[in-house]
């Protein structure tokens, strides 16, 4: 479960994440077990537990980093491979739809398929809005006044002290707003998908998501070790 601390060192966050991954493996085993049985009664409860597990991570992520956007967009406790899948400090909501197709695509009713198709289009549209917002933030960094300010590095010119820290703080706040918007989209997309799926379908989807997450972690660790040895 997530801690109640407001600030942690990267090493402690790393330990939290390692333990979180171990718990995710345990959940995957439960998901696979229940998806392969005729048990329906406990499916909904297990889905809630898995979602809480993911929510715990994101809650810990924001608290532990003290909402530091630089840590959020490039977590040092992630492998290089895991970082390549990051979008606005988390997963890209639209990536859930291909996972739905290969995990439970043949089990969907026509009505479910139509609802998911519409939700996918809405999600992609919202993602583009967020990406455009981030692009505008990034463009501001290269704008002449800010660019000149960063070149001077906050030194005093013509008796006027450039306030570089203030500019950077403002940019970080703008980026944080984009991340918070993305986080809301992630949560709402998951909720809407689960509203469309039956419990057993949701179990299979979450199992596929967890499997991908764990495989990315495992392969990423192997790649980083190999990269370190080759240097």
Residue pairs with C-beta under 8 A, 6 or more apart in sequence:
1 56
2 16
2 56
2 57
2 59
2 60
2 63
3 16
3 60
3 63
3 64
4 63
5 63
5 64
6 63
6 66
7 63
7 64
7 66
8 16
8 64
10 71
10 76
10 77
12 64
13 60
13 64
13 65
13 75
13 77
14 76
14 77
16 60
16 64
17 57
17 75
17 77
17 78
18 77
20 53
20 56
20 57
20 60
21 213
21 214
21 217
23 53
24 53
24 210
24 213
24 214
25 210
25 214
27 46
27 49
27 50
27 53
27 210
28 207
28 210
28 211
28 214
30 46
31 46
31 50
31 203
31 204
31 206
31 207
31 210
32 207
34 42
34 43
34 46
34 203
35 200
35 203
35 204
35 207
40 199
40 200
43 199
43 200
43 202
43 203
44 199
46 203
47 194
47 199
47 202
47 203
47 206
50 206
50 210
51 190
51 194
51 206
58 90
58 183
61 72
61 75
61 89
62 72
65 71
65 72
67 176
69 89
69 172
69 175
69 176
69 179
70 172
72 89
72 179
73 86
73 88
73 89
73 175
73 179
74 83
74 86
75 83
75 86
78 86
78 220
79 216
79 217
79 220
79 221
79 223
79 224
80 220
80 223
80 224
80 227
81 216
81 219
81 220
81 223
81 224
82 216
82 217
82 220
85 91
85 92
85 95
85 216
87 182
88 130
88 134
88 178
88 179
88 182
88 183
89 179
89 182
89 183
90 182
90 183
90 186
91 186
92 127
93 123
93 126
93 127
93 185
93 186
93 189
93 190
94 120
94 123
94 124
94 127
96 189
96 190
96 193
96 205
96 209
97 116
97 120
97 123
99 205
99 208
99 209
99 212
100 108
100 116
100 193
100 205
102 208
103 204
103 205
103 207
103 208
104 197
104 201
104 204
104 205
107 201
107 204
108 116
108 201
112 196
112 197
115 196
116 193
116 196
119 189
119 192
119 193
119 196
123 185
123 189
126 185
127 185
130 178
130 181
130 182
130 185
133 177
133 178
133 181
134 175
134 178
137 171
137 174
137 175
137 178
140 146
140 171
140 174
141 147
141 150
141 171
146 167
149 162
149 163
149 164
149 167
150 164
150 167
152 162
152 164
153 164
154 161
154 162
154 163
154 164
154 165
155 161
155 162
156 162
193 205
194 202
197 205
